[in-house]
Structure formats: C-alpha cells, structure tokens
C-alpha cells in the first residue's frame, strides 16, 4: 500500500487524502474516549474511598502520617496508570515547606527501668503544646476521666501523685455510658490533663487508640506527631474549648505496643473490656520507674503535593497540558479523638481524580495531562499556591485546569461548575462534554455560588492566568451540616454522584486535551 503513495503527485490528489486522515484521527479519538470513559466505575471509586477516606488515615491533616499514607496510595495509582514523576528521581512529590511548632528530638525521651529503649517517632511523640520532664512509676488510669456528674471515675482507688499516668485516648465506646455514641467533652485530652495535673502526676502517657475497624480491615496508620488539632464548623457543631497554649507537664503520645511493654498487659484488650462493661479499670503502680520528657520548637516541615504527568500522543501538542486536580488533605483529629475523615471534603474529589488518571492512562489524548493531588488546601490553598509559584511545567503551557472539590453529596444528576464567568468560552466546552457521551449528569449549573470562587485550588491557577473550571456538588456549608465535621463519613456519600461527576469532568478534560485550539486567557 505505501509504495503507491508517491504516484499521488497532484495537489488535488493530496488534498483528497486530508478528509480521510482527519476522519481516521477523529475515529481514533472517539474509540479512545469510549475505552477510557468506560474505566470510570463505581466499584473502583468505592475501593479508592476506602483507602483515602477511612478513619485509619486520621483525617489526612497537613502535615501528618495519615496524609503521607494517602500520598503513597495516590502515587501507586498514578504509576499504575502510566503517569510518571519529575526530575532525575522521577518523583511524584512536589514539596513545599510549612512553618510550624515541631517536636524537638533533643528534648523528647521515654525510658523505663529494665526495658529496652523506646524510639522517638516510632514508639512515642510529644503532645502538642505540652513540655517538661518527670519521672515516676507507671499507673494505668483507664481513659483518664473523672466525673461525679456522669458517675464515672477512672481515678478511684488509684495512686496518682508522683506517678506517671497511662491513659487511653477518647472515652469508652459504650451504648449508654457518657452519653453513649456521642463523644463528650470529658474525652478532651486537655480536660484530662488538667484533672491529672491537679492530682499531682509526674507526667502522662496517652495511648493512641486505633479507630473501630468494623468491616474495613485496614491496618492502623503509624504513629506521627499531630501538629494541629481539628476544629469543626461552628455553624453546625457545638463549640469546643480552646486549645491550651502551653502546659508545663511532660506528655507523650505512645503506641498500644509501647503501652503493653510498659504496663505488661494488652491495653487495647483492656479498652475493649471497658467498652463492653462500661466500668472503669485501673491498676496499681507498676513498680518500674518511667522517665519522660517532651519538648517543642519552631521549625519547618516538608509537605507534599502528588503530581504526575502523562505525555500526549500528538507530538505537536504534547508540550501543552490539561491540569486535573483535587486536594487530598483534610483537618485531622480533634482533642477528643474524633476523626475528620473528610469523605466528601475532599475524599470524593480525590477519588474522582484517581478515576480520571486511570481513564487517561487507558487512552492517551493529544495533549499531555498533568494530574495534581494538593496538600494543605485546608490551610489556605497552600499546596496549589506553592505549585503555581514553582510549577513542574511552564504556566504558559497549561491549557486549562479542572478542579474537583466536594462532589459526593446532593442530587446524583446535578453538578455545579464555577469558572465560566471568568472563562466564557468554556461554557461551550461544558455543553459539548454533556453531549459527548452519557455521564449521568443531566443538570449543569453555572454562574452560581460565586462566593466560593476563591475557596479551592483552582483559584491558584486562575491567579497565574490559566483558564479554570471548578466542579462541586451544590451543597453549601450552611446546608450541609456535616461539612468540616467528624460526621463527614463515607456512608453519607453517593458513589453514583461521584462517578457521574467524574465522567462529566473526564469528558470536559478530554475535549480540552484533543481540541486543535486552546481557550483564551481568563478575564479578571
């Protein structure tokens, strides 16, 4: 066949080939789109949610051990889909610093007479804003709760003065005791510490208790210092007592394994007994001296965006990028031990991003795809701002940015999209995306909720001149009583809605990644 092509020497004959070539390219694009879109399925989204928004990730606080666990999972999905990292190490990490109060290793220690050394950041970490040093015999004091009103007293028949109290995080998981499932103020670690300080303890060891595993079967996240405590939406949640600025008492958080070594019995099994009976359990002093110290300092912590690129199939357009993104952090754990799993905010957007990554991996578009999972959005768009100030690709090569944040609740067939006011040409792209294939989205609302325009990571890209679209669910913080609370859990999400939004966002990104032209710069 190829040997016959030189015989076509006239311009007319050459022109006759053009429609065929264009039609072939369009057919390949359509076949590729259908193949890719078909990979976005609810079962995959549900599996991703279990890894991203489960309580075991401890609310994905930036920074935090749960956030790191999520980052590793996102990296794995990116790599399996054929995306690659940047730099000589081919790394998916785009690091930026956060200035915070951090542990001072030189001032943190845990030693127990007769036992092998305990390891900083493996067995123990300091508690936020608690500093000092002390020594005494270890004594188990249950959950460290003493309340006449609730008729519950872990301190009864226990010698505390001059000893080191070992207490469990939270409160008993009992149907009736201490208001049952509702975690009370008595679980607040600062309430406990204030009471223990009055009793004259030499120090406190707080045992991190893993969340109730239920049917998830996920391993606990390794111990990590909690740089901040979660604060909840004041419009829908009772206010919490302010975090005490500083407590001159040595307090360390320790693992259940470390607690077992110190006390000589299975602390988690004992906690389950208290859960079942609803009655306090405490012990006599161990007879072995515990020496502990905790110290903090001002410092810098590295936090990571997770960023990957898939090279486009068209050599002439592969140097241009369509950015798809979502923030993968949330607000962490509060002082009562309640976990802000952030299932909707923004586990939903994160897993939608992962499905888009897998879809594009199944069929490359003409332009390249830059996939970004942002950290520290909850701290003020810090991750996306850092990326836009030091982008892995030139800002001018970014054709458009699509952001997904909170896409898991509300009507399954509705999506709200911001950005068309600033980028009018993208309104047409949205209409074409709705027609491109069936997504489950029937209603697209644009031009509403402009008060949210600066509230998510797309805005960082808008500030550097990139056209953006922001996909979300049309449930505001005043209408959604679970927004920014510990009640934002997987069980309340509609996986169907996430899938519908992911398909629609994919269609939009596909069109932008394959069109000959690129949208103009945004309006102010």
TIFI-537754 format. One record per residue (C-alpha): residue number from 0; x, y, z. Coordinates in nm, 4 decimals, padded with zeros to 6 digits. Layout:
N
(atom NUM,(X,Y,Z))
...
***
This chain:
524
(atom 0,(00.0000,00.0000,00.0000))
(atom 1,(00.2664,00.2555,00.0987))
(atom 2,(00.4529,00.2029,-00.2305))
(atom 3,(00.1649,00.3587,-00.4217))
(atom 4,(00.1669,00.6929,-00.2370))
(atom 5,(00.4439,00.8629,-00.4436))
(atom 6,(00.2254,00.8327,-00.7542))
(atom 7,(-00.0174,01.0869,-00.5981))
(atom 8,(00.1704,01.3946,-00.7114))
(atom 9,(-00.1042,01.6497,-00.7757))
(atom 10,(-00.2259,01.8909,-00.5080))
(atom 11,(-00.5780,01.7707,-00.5723))
(atom 12,(-00.4822,01.4122,-00.5084))
(atom 13,(-00.3023,01.5085,-00.1861))
(atom 14,(-00.5996,01.7161,-00.0730))
(atom 15,(-00.8226,01.4170,-00.1255))
(atom 16,(-00.6324,01.2367,00.1499))
(atom 17,(-00.6953,01.5079,00.4116))
(atom 18,(-01.0602,01.4274,00.4920))
(atom 19,(-00.9648,01.0609,00.5259))
(atom 20,(-00.6793,01.1448,00.7636))
(atom 21,(-00.8991,01.3749,00.9719))
(atom 22,(-01.1750,01.1172,00.9851))
(atom 23,(-00.9270,00.8494,01.0927))
(atom 24,(-00.7922,01.0728,01.3708))
(atom 25,(-01.1447,01.1549,01.4904))
(atom 26,(-01.2372,00.7859,01.4895))
(atom 27,(-00.9287,00.7037,01.6954))
(atom 28,(-01.0171,00.9818,01.9400))
(atom 29,(-01.3763,00.8605,01.9702))
(atom 30,(-01.2706,00.4979,02.0198))
(atom 31,(-01.0121,00.6085,02.2751))
(atom 32,(-01.2662,00.8197,02.4591))
(atom 33,(-01.5150,00.5349,02.4810))
(atom 34,(-01.2466,00.2971,02.6074))
(atom 35,(-01.1244,00.5455,02.8649))
(atom 36,(-01.4658,00.6589,02.9866))
(atom 37,(-01.5716,00.3003,03.0436))
(atom 38,(-01.3000,00.2625,03.3094))
(atom 39,(-01.4776,00.5076,03.5423))
(atom 40,(-01.6913,00.2734,03.7533))
(atom 41,(-01.8492,00.2920,04.0962))
(atom 42,(-01.6724,-00.0165,04.2325))
(atom 43,(-01.3334,00.1439,04.1695))
(atom 44,(-01.4436,00.4679,04.3348))
(atom 45,(-01.5676,00.2786,04.6408))
(atom 46,(-01.2354,00.0945,04.6661))
(atom 47,(-01.0418,00.4215,04.6409))
(atom 48,(-01.2619,00.5805,04.9081))
(atom 49,(-01.1808,00.3011,05.1499))
(atom 50,(-00.8122,00.3833,05.1108))
(atom 51,(-00.8422,00.7635,05.1154))
(atom 52,(-01.1327,00.8479,05.3484))
(atom 53,(-01.1225,00.5697,05.6064))
(atom 54,(-01.0775,00.6693,05.9744))
(atom 55,(-00.7446,00.4874,05.9767))
(atom 56,(-00.5975,00.7812,05.7818))
(atom 57,(-00.6704,01.0061,06.0801))
(atom 58,(-00.8236,01.2906,05.8837))
(atom 59,(-00.5276,01.3450,05.6463))
(atom 60,(-00.4068,01.6537,05.8307))
(atom 61,(-00.1320,01.8611,05.6623))
(atom 62,(00.1248,01.7612,05.7679))
(atom 63,(00.0572,01.4217,05.9205))
(atom 64,(00.1148,01.0478,05.8992))
(atom 65,(-00.2329,00.9933,05.7546))
(atom 66,(-00.1649,01.2443,05.4777))
(atom 67,(00.1572,01.0610,05.3936))
(atom 68,(-00.0315,00.7323,05.3780))
(atom 69,(-00.2798,00.8840,05.1338))
(atom 70,(00.0052,01.0292,04.9253))
(atom 71,(00.1623,00.6871,04.8857))
(atom 72,(-00.1640,00.5378,04.7671))
(atom 73,(-00.2129,00.8190,04.5153))
(atom 74,(00.1416,00.7661,04.3870))
(atom 75,(00.0675,00.3984,04.3305))
(atom 76,(-00.2451,00.4755,04.1276))
(atom 77,(-00.0594,00.7348,03.9193))
(atom 78,(00.2231,00.4908,03.8440))
(atom 79,(-00.0083,00.2014,03.7581))
(atom 80,(-00.1961,00.4257,03.5138))
(atom 81,(00.1267,00.5090,03.3291))
(atom 82,(00.1841,00.8559,03.4694))
(atom 83,(00.5409,00.9490,03.5609))
(atom 84,(00.7024,01.1877,03.8025))
(atom 85,(00.9527,01.4660,03.7508))
(atom 86,(01.3245,01.5221,03.7930))
(atom 87,(01.6162,01.2822,03.7983))
(atom 88,(01.4423,01.0713,04.0620))
(atom 89,(01.1213,01.0586,03.8553))
(atom 90,(00.9416,01.1663,04.1727))
(atom 91,(00.5703,01.2297,04.2077))
(atom 92,(00.6351,01.4579,04.5052))
(atom 93,(00.6187,01.8344,04.4725))
(atom 94,(00.7390,01.9512,04.8135))
(atom 95,(00.6848,02.2811,04.9898))
(atom 96,(00.7612,02.3962,05.3465))
(atom 97,(00.5205,02.4803,05.6277))
(atom 98,(00.6427,02.6816,05.9262))
(atom 99,(00.5052,02.5215,06.2419))
(atom 100,(00.5704,02.4177,06.6009))
(atom 101,(00.7555,02.0858,06.5716))
(atom 102,(00.8937,01.8255,06.8126))
(atom 103,(01.2436,01.8866,06.9455))
(atom 104,(01.4098,01.5420,06.9408))
(atom 105,(01.6783,01.6595,07.1835))
(atom 106,(01.4081,01.7294,07.4428))
(atom 107,(01.1928,01.4206,07.3857))
(atom 108,(01.2638,01.0904,07.5583))
(atom 109,(01.0966,00.7860,07.7104))
(atom 110,(01.2872,00.5413,07.9302))
(atom 111,(01.1560,00.2637,08.1523))
(atom 112,(01.3623,00.0843,08.4099))
(atom 113,(01.4540,-00.2663,08.2910))
(atom 114,(01.3251,-00.2225,07.9359))
(atom 115,(01.4984,-00.1727,07.6023))
(atom 116,(01.4999,00.1860,07.4740))
(atom 117,(01.1867,00.3355,07.3207))
(atom 118,(01.2248,00.5013,06.9803))
(atom 119,(01.1201,00.8605,06.9106))
(atom 120,(00.8535,00.8880,06.6352))
(atom 121,(00.8119,00.5085,06.6353))
(atom 122,(00.7029,00.4393,06.9917))
(atom 123,(00.6275,00.7921,07.1109))
(atom 124,(00.5833,01.1567,07.0109))
(atom 125,(00.5146,01.4655,07.2233))
(atom 126,(00.1646,01.6041,07.2582))
(atom 127,(00.1028,01.9434,07.1018))
(atom 128,(00.1866,02.2321,07.3400))
(atom 129,(00.2988,02.0087,07.6294))
(atom 130,(00.6556,02.0441,07.7549))
(atom 131,(00.8542,01.9321,08.0575))
(atom 132,(01.0246,01.6329,08.2155))
(atom 133,(00.9400,01.3999,08.5011))
(atom 134,(00.9726,01.0524,08.6492))
(atom 135,(00.7547,00.8117,08.8444))
(atom 136,(00.6026,00.4672,08.8409))
(atom 137,(00.3619,00.3894,08.5569))
(atom 138,(-00.0019,00.3509,08.6563))
(atom 139,(-00.2853,00.2691,08.4163))
(atom 140,(-00.5786,00.5067,08.4652))
(atom 141,(-00.8229,00.3829,08.2000))
(atom 142,(-00.9431,00.6756,07.9893))
(atom 143,(-00.8277,00.9328,08.2456))
(atom 144,(-01.1839,01.0516,08.3107))
(atom 145,(-01.3221,01.1527,08.6488))
(atom 146,(-01.6773,01.2904,08.6616))
(atom 147,(-01.9210,01.2900,08.9535))
(atom 148,(-02.1989,01.4081,08.7242))
(atom 149,(-02.1570,01.1105,08.4910))
(atom 150,(-02.0796,00.8713,08.7789))
(atom 151,(-01.7658,00.7591,08.6069))
(atom 152,(-01.4272,00.7751,08.7827))
(atom 153,(-01.1031,00.6290,08.6486))
(atom 154,(-00.9124,00.7887,08.9392))
(atom 155,(-01.0892,00.5979,09.2158))
(atom 156,(-00.8652,00.3682,09.4214))
(atom 157,(-00.5614,00.4732,09.2157))
(atom 158,(-00.2487,00.6467,09.3456))
(atom 159,(-00.1673,00.9274,09.1047))
(atom 160,(00.0519,01.1795,09.2865))
(atom 161,(00.4148,01.1447,09.1843))
(atom 162,(00.3400,00.8718,08.9296))
(atom 163,(00.3181,00.8670,08.5510))
(atom 164,(-00.0408,00.8188,08.4360))
(atom 165,(-00.1016,00.5985,08.1319))
(atom 166,(-00.4408,00.6812,07.9776))
(atom 167,(-00.6351,00.5876,07.6665))
(atom 168,(-00.7321,00.8415,07.4017))
(atom 169,(-01.1035,00.9255,07.3843))
(atom 170,(-01.3668,00.7637,07.6058))
(atom 171,(-01.5399,00.4238,07.6373))
(atom 172,(-01.7269,00.3040,07.3293))
(atom 173,(-02.0412,00.2080,07.5182))
(atom 174,(-02.4064,00.2458,07.4198))
(atom 175,(-02.5075,00.4333,07.7349))
(atom 176,(-02.2077,00.5387,07.9428))
(atom 177,(-02.1042,00.9062,07.8996))
(atom 178,(-02.3901,00.9778,07.6585))
(atom 179,(-02.3220,00.6674,07.4519))
(atom 180,(-02.2030,00.7109,07.0913))
(atom 181,(-02.1818,01.0901,07.1245))
(atom 182,(-01.8259,01.1728,07.2374))
(atom 183,(-01.8411,01.4144,07.5304))
(atom 184,(-01.6176,01.6980,07.6490))
(atom 185,(-01.4789,01.4586,07.9103))
(atom 186,(-01.2878,01.2871,07.6274))
(atom 187,(-01.0975,01.6098,07.5570))
(atom 188,(-00.7309,01.5434,07.6217))
(atom 189,(-00.6841,01.8891,07.7746))
(atom 190,(-00.9686,01.8269,08.0202))
(atom 191,(-00.7981,01.5028,08.1200))
(atom 192,(-00.4568,01.6631,08.1529))
(atom 193,(-00.5921,01.9470,08.3662))
(atom 194,(-00.7515,01.6951,08.6034))
(atom 195,(-00.4397,01.4795,08.6160))
(atom 196,(-00.2217,01.7845,08.6802))
(atom 197,(-00.4402,01.8698,08.9814))
(atom 198,(-00.3848,01.5169,09.1086))
(atom 199,(-00.0100,01.5785,09.1031))
(atom 200,(00.1048,01.3338,08.8357))
(atom 201,(00.4697,01.3466,08.7281))
(atom 202,(00.3778,01.3013,08.3625))
(atom 203,(00.1239,01.1462,08.1277))
(atom 204,(00.1422,00.8863,07.8519))
(atom 205,(-00.1581,00.8986,07.6176))
(atom 206,(-00.2190,00.5743,07.4283))
(atom 207,(-00.3286,00.6292,07.0685))
(atom 208,(-00.6268,00.4026,07.0201))
(atom 209,(-00.6982,00.2942,06.6623))
(atom 210,(-01.0495,00.3645,06.5273))
(atom 211,(-01.3025,00.0858,06.5455))
(atom 212,(-01.2094,-00.1231,06.2389))
(atom 213,(-01.5600,-00.2553,06.1735))
(atom 214,(-01.5515,-00.4326,05.8378))
(atom 215,(-01.2775,-00.2203,05.6807))
(atom 216,(-00.9877,-00.4388,05.7862))
(atom 217,(-00.7326,-00.1620,05.7333))
(atom 218,(-00.4116,-00.1505,05.9318))
(atom 219,(-00.3638,00.1469,06.1681))
(atom 220,(-00.1551,00.4375,06.0448))
(atom 221,(00.1889,00.4512,06.2112))
(atom 222,(00.2317,00.6938,06.4975))
(atom 223,(00.3018,01.0511,06.3937))
(atom 224,(00.3127,01.3844,06.5719))
(atom 225,(-00.0115,01.5813,06.5485))
(atom 226,(00.0944,01.9317,06.4506))
(atom 227,(-00.2557,02.0745,06.4953))
(atom 228,(-00.5933,01.9607,06.6244))
(atom 229,(-00.9084,01.9713,06.4122))
(atom 230,(-01.1636,02.2470,06.4641))
(atom 231,(-01.5174,02.1915,06.3393))
(atom 232,(-01.7720,02.4008,06.1523))
(atom 233,(-01.9138,02.6327,06.4232))
(atom 234,(-02.2428,02.6715,06.2325))
(atom 235,(-02.3410,02.3082,06.2803))
(atom 236,(-02.1301,02.1822,06.5721))
(atom 237,(-02.1146,02.2817,06.9375))
(atom 238,(-01.8051,02.4925,07.0062))
(atom 239,(-01.5086,02.3165,07.1646))
(atom 240,(-01.2969,02.4546,07.4432))
(atom 241,(-00.9903,02.6454,07.3191))
(atom 242,(-00.6648,02.4525,07.2952))
(atom 243,(-00.4459,02.5475,07.5901))
(atom 244,(-00.1439,02.7373,07.4627))
(atom 245,(00.1094,02.5618,07.6817))
(atom 246,(00.1088,02.3040,07.9603))
(atom 247,(00.4185,02.2623,08.1764))
(atom 248,(00.3759,01.8883,08.2103))
(atom 249,(00.5607,01.6162,08.0186))
(atom 250,(00.3071,01.4431,07.7952))
(atom 251,(00.3820,01.1872,07.5268))
(atom 252,(00.1528,01.0012,07.2929))
(atom 253,(00.2506,00.6349,07.2628))
(atom 254,(00.1506,00.3318,07.0594))
(atom 255,(-00.0548,00.0462,07.2096))
(atom 256,(00.2529,-00.1758,07.1685))
(atom 257,(00.4656,00.0640,07.3728))
(atom 258,(00.1937,00.0787,07.6397))
(atom 259,(00.1897,-00.3008,07.6589))
(atom 260,(00.5658,-00.3093,07.7112))
(atom 261,(00.5416,-00.0529,07.9901))
(atom 262,(00.2399,-00.1999,08.1724))
(atom 263,(00.2813,-00.5693,08.0977))
(atom 264,(-00.0689,-00.6285,07.9595))
(atom 265,(-00.2669,-00.5738,07.6376))
(atom 266,(-00.4031,-00.2221,07.6722))
(atom 267,(-00.6334,-00.2448,07.3693))
(atom 268,(-00.7916,-00.5646,07.5028))
(atom 269,(-00.8479,-00.3869,07.8340))
(atom 270,(-01.0058,-00.0934,07.6491))
(atom 271,(-01.2485,-00.3349,07.4836))
(atom 272,(-01.3430,-00.4741,07.8251))
(atom 273,(-01.4200,-00.1203,07.9435))
(atom 274,(-01.6229,-00.0626,07.6254))
(atom 275,(-01.8291,-00.3726,07.6930))
(atom 276,(-01.8842,-00.3288,08.0670))
(atom 277,(-01.8954,00.0489,08.0788))
(atom 278,(-01.6977,00.0406,08.4034))
(atom 279,(-01.3524,00.1843,08.4828))
(atom 280,(-01.0424,-00.0310,08.5027))
(atom 281,(-00.7210,00.0920,08.6624))
(atom 282,(-00.4082,-00.0629,08.8113))
(atom 283,(-00.1642,-00.0177,09.0938))
(atom 284,(00.1744,00.1433,09.0209))
(atom 285,(00.3939,-00.0871,08.8140))
(atom 286,(00.6983,-00.0745,09.0369))
(atom 287,(00.9170,00.0311,08.7415))
(atom 288,(01.0245,00.3926,08.7098))
(atom 289,(00.9326,00.5781,08.3924))
(atom 290,(01.1376,00.8800,08.2889))
(atom 291,(00.9918,01.1014,08.0193))
(atom 292,(01.0407,01.4413,07.8649))
(atom 293,(00.8643,01.6365,07.5925))
(atom 294,(00.9831,01.9479,07.4127))
(atom 295,(00.8871,02.1558,07.1103))
(atom 296,(01.0402,02.4256,06.8927))
(atom 297,(00.9614,02.6433,06.5942))
(atom 298,(01.0605,02.4787,06.2683))
(atom 299,(00.9778,02.3894,05.9106))
(atom 300,(00.8001,02.0768,05.7864))
(atom 301,(00.8036,01.9471,05.4300))
(atom 302,(00.4601,01.8748,05.2893))
(atom 303,(00.3982,01.7122,04.9522))
(atom 304,(00.1652,01.7643,04.6629))
(atom 305,(00.1475,01.4498,04.4496))
(atom 306,(00.1974,01.5370,04.0830))
(atom 307,(00.2223,01.3143,03.7770))
(atom 308,(00.2290,01.3643,03.4009))
(atom 309,(00.1021,01.1560,03.1093))
(atom 310,(00.2623,01.2527,02.7801))
(atom 311,(00.0222,01.3361,02.4997))
(atom 312,(00.0033,01.1358,02.1785))
(atom 313,(00.0368,01.4306,01.9379))
(atom 314,(00.3992,01.5492,01.9033))
(atom 315,(00.2803,01.8998,01.8169))
(atom 316,(00.0537,01.9309,02.1220))
(atom 317,(00.2314,01.7131,02.3790))
(atom 318,(00.4124,02.0199,02.5125))
(atom 319,(00.0773,02.1594,02.6291))
(atom 320,(-00.1021,02.0365,02.9397))
(atom 321,(-00.4538,01.9976,03.0710))
(atom 322,(-00.4331,02.0029,03.4510))
(atom 323,(-00.6720,01.7891,03.6559))
(atom 324,(-00.6657,01.8312,04.0307))
(atom 325,(-00.8193,01.7842,04.3740))
(atom 326,(-00.6940,01.8418,04.7274))
(atom 327,(-00.6362,01.5230,04.9248))
(atom 328,(-00.5935,01.6701,05.2737))
(atom 329,(-00.8481,01.7390,05.5455))
(atom 330,(-00.8344,01.8683,05.9041))
(atom 331,(-00.7204,01.5713,06.1122))
(atom 332,(-00.8297,01.4677,06.4623))
(atom 333,(-00.9760,01.6834,06.7376))
(atom 334,(-00.8776,01.6939,07.1048))
(atom 335,(-01.1470,01.4370,07.1882))
(atom 336,(-01.0045,01.1861,06.9412))
(atom 337,(-01.2820,01.2381,06.6861))
(atom 338,(-01.1575,01.1942,06.3302))
(atom 339,(-01.2478,01.4264,06.0465))
(atom 340,(-01.2360,01.1636,05.7735))
(atom 341,(-01.3186,01.4235,05.5080))
(atom 342,(-01.5066,01.1736,05.2936))
(atom 343,(-01.6830,01.4399,05.0909))
(atom 344,(-01.4247,01.7124,05.1563))
(atom 345,(-01.2308,01.6024,04.9725))
(atom 346,(-01.2162,01.2273,04.9565))
(atom 347,(-01.4834,01.2487,04.6864))
(atom 348,(-01.2813,01.4815,04.4645))
(atom 349,(-00.9618,01.2854,04.5258))
(atom 350,(-01.1088,00.9524,04.4162))
(atom 351,(-01.2698,01.1215,04.1147))
(atom 352,(-00.9221,01.2473,04.0245))
(atom 353,(-00.7848,00.8937,04.0543))
(atom 354,(-01.0517,00.7658,03.8166))
(atom 355,(-00.9653,01.0388,03.5651))
(atom 356,(-00.5996,00.9400,03.5915))
(atom 357,(-00.6849,00.5762,03.5230))
(atom 358,(-00.9124,00.6750,03.2347))
(atom 359,(-00.6468,00.8855,03.0651))
(atom 360,(-00.3979,00.6056,03.1196))
(atom 361,(-00.6259,00.3772,02.9186))
(atom 362,(-00.6264,00.6101,02.6136))
(atom 363,(-00.3832,00.8958,02.5756))
(atom 364,(-00.5235,01.2248,02.4457))
(atom 365,(-00.3328,01.4522,02.2089))
(atom 366,(-00.2198,01.6958,02.4784))
(atom 367,(-00.0398,01.5892,02.7931))
(atom 368,(-00.2202,01.5537,03.1255))
(atom 369,(-00.0837,01.6977,03.4495))
(atom 370,(-00.2533,01.5325,03.7492))
(atom 371,(-00.2233,01.7117,04.0843))
(atom 372,(-00.3318,01.5996,04.4300))
(atom 373,(-00.2850,01.9039,04.6517))
(atom 374,(-00.1913,01.9107,05.0190))
(atom 375,(-00.2751,02.1874,05.2678))
(atom 376,(-00.5794,02.3211,05.0868))
(atom 377,(-00.7470,02.3383,05.4259))
(atom 378,(-00.4653,02.5622,05.5489))
(atom 379,(-00.5414,02.8235,05.2809))
(atom 380,(-00.4722,02.6701,04.9353))
(atom 381,(-00.1073,02.6333,05.0353))
(atom 382,(-00.0331,02.3302,04.8177))
(atom 383,(-00.1744,02.4652,04.4943))
(atom 384,(-00.0256,02.8074,04.5611))
(atom 385,(00.3183,02.6522,04.6104))
(atom 386,(00.2823,02.4527,04.2899))
(atom 387,(00.1751,02.7562,04.0884))
(atom 388,(00.4675,02.9586,04.2211))
(atom 389,(00.7082,02.6792,04.1273))
(atom 390,(00.5273,02.4771,03.8599))
(atom 391,(00.6696,02.1499,03.7246))
(atom 392,(00.5813,02.2709,03.3740))
(atom 393,(00.5667,02.6247,03.2398))
(atom 394,(00.2496,02.8084,03.3381))
(atom 395,(00.2070,02.9185,02.9764))
(atom 396,(00.1886,02.5555,02.8661))
(atom 397,(-00.1171,02.4891,03.0848))
(atom 398,(-00.4194,02.4968,02.8544))
(atom 399,(-00.6760,02.4684,03.1350))
(atom 400,(-00.7169,02.3418,03.4910))
(atom 401,(-01.0136,02.1355,03.6153))
(atom 402,(-01.0610,02.1147,03.9928))
(atom 403,(-01.2902,01.8745,04.1811))
(atom 404,(-01.3750,01.9512,04.5430))
(atom 405,(-01.6744,01.8008,04.7265))
(atom 406,(-01.8598,01.6049,04.4573))
(atom 407,(-02.0195,01.3285,04.6652))
(atom 408,(-02.3487,01.4642,04.8008))
(atom 409,(-02.6691,01.6172,04.6693))
(atom 410,(-02.8609,01.5260,04.3546))
(atom 411,(-02.6898,01.2493,04.1582))
(atom 412,(-02.7581,01.4082,03.8191))
(atom 413,(-02.6512,01.7632,03.9105))
(atom 414,(-02.3125,01.9323,03.9028))
(atom 415,(-02.2263,02.2940,03.9727))
(atom 416,(-01.9372,02.4429,03.7766))
(atom 417,(-01.7655,02.7725,03.8515))
(atom 418,(-01.5260,02.9449,03.6128))
(atom 419,(-01.7459,03.0240,03.3138))
(atom 420,(-01.7888,03.3832,03.4291))
(atom 421,(-01.4119,03.4305,03.4079))
(atom 422,(-01.3779,03.1959,03.1065))
(atom 423,(-01.6913,03.2341,02.8884))
(atom 424,(-01.5514,03.0118,02.6122))
(atom 425,(-01.5555,02.7158,02.8499))
(atom 426,(-01.9350,02.7251,02.8720))
(atom 427,(-01.9440,02.5773,02.5223))
(atom 428,(-01.6967,02.3063,02.6221))
(atom 429,(-01.9248,02.2036,02.9092))
(atom 430,(-02.2209,02.1742,02.6728))
(atom 431,(-02.0160,01.9619,02.4340))
(atom 432,(-01.8954,01.7473,02.7246))
(atom 433,(-02.2561,01.6742,02.8215))
(atom 434,(-02.3293,01.5563,02.4648))
(atom 435,(-02.0050,01.3649,02.4134))
(atom 436,(-02.1314,01.0569,02.5964))
(atom 437,(-02.3763,00.9598,02.8683))
(atom 438,(-02.2364,01.0566,03.2068))
(atom 439,(-02.5383,01.0573,03.4358))
(atom 440,(-02.5196,01.4353,03.4650))
(atom 441,(-02.8373,01.5997,03.3369))
(atom 442,(-02.8207,01.9407,03.5047))
(atom 443,(-02.5208,02.1744,03.4907))
(atom 444,(-02.5440,02.4906,03.6958))
(atom 445,(-02.3045,02.7716,03.6126))
(atom 446,(-02.2905,03.1309,03.7270))
(atom 447,(-02.3974,03.0464,04.0827))
(atom 448,(-02.2221,03.0273,04.4205))
(atom 449,(-01.9601,03.2818,04.3176))
(atom 450,(-01.8839,03.3341,04.6890))
(atom 451,(-01.6936,03.0038,04.6646))
(atom 452,(-01.4754,03.1231,04.3757))
(atom 453,(-01.1635,03.1790,04.5868))
(atom 454,(-01.2208,02.8847,04.8185))
(atom 455,(-01.0492,02.5967,04.6388))
(atom 456,(-00.7327,02.5136,04.4476))
(atom 457,(-00.8461,02.6226,04.1007))
(atom 458,(-00.8098,02.9812,04.2198))
(atom 459,(-00.4310,02.9477,04.2491))
(atom 460,(-00.4208,02.8638,03.8769))
(atom 461,(-00.6588,03.1449,03.7882))
(atom 462,(-00.4183,03.3852,03.9573))
(atom 463,(-00.1383,03.2850,03.7171))
(atom 464,(-00.3583,03.3201,03.4082))
(atom 465,(-00.4731,02.9621,03.3494))
(atom 466,(-00.8382,02.9058,03.2441))
(atom 467,(-01.0103,02.7027,03.5155))
(atom 468,(-01.3304,02.5140,03.5901))
(atom 469,(-01.4358,02.4142,03.9423))
(atom 470,(-01.6683,02.1122,03.9756))
(atom 471,(-01.8612,02.0694,04.3016))
(atom 472,(-02.1896,01.9425,04.4383))
(atom 473,(-02.4087,02.2456,04.5127))
(atom 474,(-02.4295,02.1760,04.8845))
(atom 475,(-02.3056,02.4773,05.0802))
(atom 476,(-02.1563,02.4703,05.4268))
(atom 477,(-02.4798,02.6140,05.5678))
(atom 478,(-02.6950,02.3452,05.4031))
(atom 479,(-02.4605,02.0527,05.4676))
(atom 480,(-02.4469,02.0095,05.8435))
(atom 481,(-02.1655,01.7570,05.8091))
(atom 482,(-01.9279,01.9897,05.6231))
(atom 483,(-01.5997,02.0243,05.8159))
(atom 484,(-01.7110,01.7955,06.0947))
(atom 485,(-01.6318,01.4447,06.2146))
(atom 486,(-01.9702,01.3458,06.0659))
(atom 487,(-01.8425,01.3707,05.7058))
(atom 488,(-01.8099,00.9944,05.6532))
(atom 489,(-01.8084,00.7533,05.3597))
(atom 490,(-02.1520,00.6179,05.4493))
(atom 491,(-02.3130,00.9529,05.3643))
(atom 492,(-02.1708,00.9743,05.0123))
(atom 493,(-02.3356,00.8862,04.6848))
(atom 494,(-02.0791,00.6897,04.4858))
(atom 495,(-02.3119,00.7215,04.1868))
(atom 496,(-02.2878,01.1001,04.2042))
(atom 497,(-01.9081,01.0867,04.2262))
(atom 498,(-01.8994,00.8575,03.9234))
(atom 499,(-02.1346,01.0836,03.7251))
(atom 500,(-01.9273,01.3915,03.8052))
(atom 501,(-01.6027,01.2094,03.7270))
(atom 502,(-01.7347,01.1041,03.3841))
(atom 503,(-01.8505,01.4567,03.3081))
(atom 504,(-01.5192,01.6090,03.4226))
(atom 505,(-01.3373,01.3490,03.2135))
(atom 506,(-01.5401,01.4414,02.9043))
(atom 507,(-01.4546,01.8060,02.9627))
(atom 508,(-01.0851,01.7333,03.0063))
(atom 509,(-01.0880,01.5032,02.7017))
(atom 510,(-01.2264,01.7768,02.4791))
(atom 511,(-00.9716,02.0303,02.6041))
(atom 512,(-00.6907,01.7798,02.5590))
(atom 513,(-00.7860,01.6951,02.2000))
(atom 514,(-00.9116,02.0207,02.0505))
(atom 515,(-00.6876,02.1909,01.7961))
(atom 516,(-00.7338,02.5232,01.9728))
(atom 517,(-00.6896,02.6219,02.3350))
(atom 518,(-00.9184,02.8526,02.5340))
(atom 519,(-00.8181,03.2176,02.5741))
(atom 520,(-00.6751,03.3601,02.8944))
(atom 521,(-00.9304,03.4231,03.1707))
(atom 522,(-01.0974,03.7549,03.2336))
(atom 523,(-01.0297,03.9310,03.5621))
***
